[in-house]
Amino acid sequence: MQPFFAAFGLVLGTRLVAYISVYHTLNELEILNLAVAPEERRRGFGRRTLDMALQVARKMGIERAVLEVRAGNNPAISLYQSCGFVMEAVRPYYYSDTGEDALIYDCRLCPSSGTEYDNAKNYSR
């Protein structure tokens, strides 16, 4: 199946303060970008935007979300882990501009075939 592209934004007043862009198929969401305006960081806008995209994916019956993040992007890694993402793999030297590794994260969104699981056991909103 051909993936579909979608983008969601969070607007404060008349300003776009955060956005997320994704590809999705019937059962998988790939997060391409999640960005927050520098002056608006650490105010929960990234979490709100990510939560909204994951909620829409769950309602669509999508079972998992995947993303890649630079190994040195600690704020993003902390956000993803706190939302239930688990590191699954490393792509060594993935980013050509710095030679930095890409970390591949996965989050199970919906139970599959009656098997219950929750990556975010300790996550509370």
Secondary structure, 3 states (H helix, E strand, C coil): CCCEEEEEEEEECCEEEEEEEEEECCCEEEEEEEEECHHHCCCCHHHHHHHHHHHHHHHCCCCEEEEEEECCCHHHHHHHHHCCCEEEEEECCCCCCCCCCEEEEEEECCCECCECCCCCCCCCC
